[in-house]
């Protein structure tokens, strides 16, 4: 299994924007069949070094993760929205 974690720092981290980002990420459930697990959390500490939203997804294989990257719903609906909403995005992928 592959775990894919992405952290998002919003350009404008208002409660409304954080909720919109969370909802857009969660909208992948049911729209991206390669996902084996999806979890979205919002930061509760709000320190200077904190990111605002975390995405944790799991895939059966590295091939599935790579297919997810170009999946039409992810690539055309989610990625452009996230890039427009965020000042910084970081990720890590690992075998789990």
N, C-alpha and C positions, 0 to 999 in steps of 0.2 A: 504494500500500500504506500502511496505517496501523500504526504501532508504538505499543503500549500498555505502559507500564512502571509497575509498582506496587511501592512499598517498604512493608514491614511491620515495625513495632516491636512485639514481643510483650510482653504484660503480665508474663509469667513466661518469660524466654528460656532455659529449660533445654534440654539436648540433646534430651530426649524431645519437648518441645513444638515445637521447631524442626523436628524430623523429621516430626511429625504435620502441621504446617502445610505443609511441603514436599510431603508425600504427598497432602494434600488438593488442593493446587493442581495437581499433576501428574495427578490423577485426572480433570481436565477433558479430557485427551487421549483421544480416542475417545468422549467423552460430549458434546462441544460441536463440532459439525461445522464451525462457522464459523472455527475456529482454523486458521490456515495455519502457525503456528509457536508453540511454547510452550517456554519455558526457565525453570527455577527455580534460583536460586543462594542459598547461605547465606553470611553474612558471615564472613570469615576474620580480619579485623583486630580486631573487637570493641572499637572505641574508643567513647568516650562519645557521639560524634555519629553512630555507625553505626546503621543499621537492621539487623534480623536476617535478613530474607528478601527477595529481589527476584524479581519475576515479570516476564518479558518475553514479550509475545505479539504476533503480527502478524495482520492482517486484510486482506482484499482491498480494503475500502472503509470509509468512515466509517459507512455504513449497516450494514455487517456488525458493526462495533464496537458500534453502538447496539443492534443485535439481540442481541448477546452479553450486554449488560448485563441484559437481561430474559429471557434464555434460562433455561428452567426449572432445568436442572442448576446453572448458575452462580448464579442468583438464590435458589434454594431450598436447595441443598446446600453451596455454597462460601461465599457471602457471609455467611450467619449464623454459620458456623463461624469465619470470619476476624474478624468483628466481635467475637465472644466471646473470641477469643484475643489480640487486639491492643490496645495502648494508643494507637497512632497508625498511620494509613495515609495515604500520599501517592501521587499518580499524575501522570503526564505522558503526553500523546498527541500524536503528530506524524506528518506525512507522511514516508514513507521510500522 
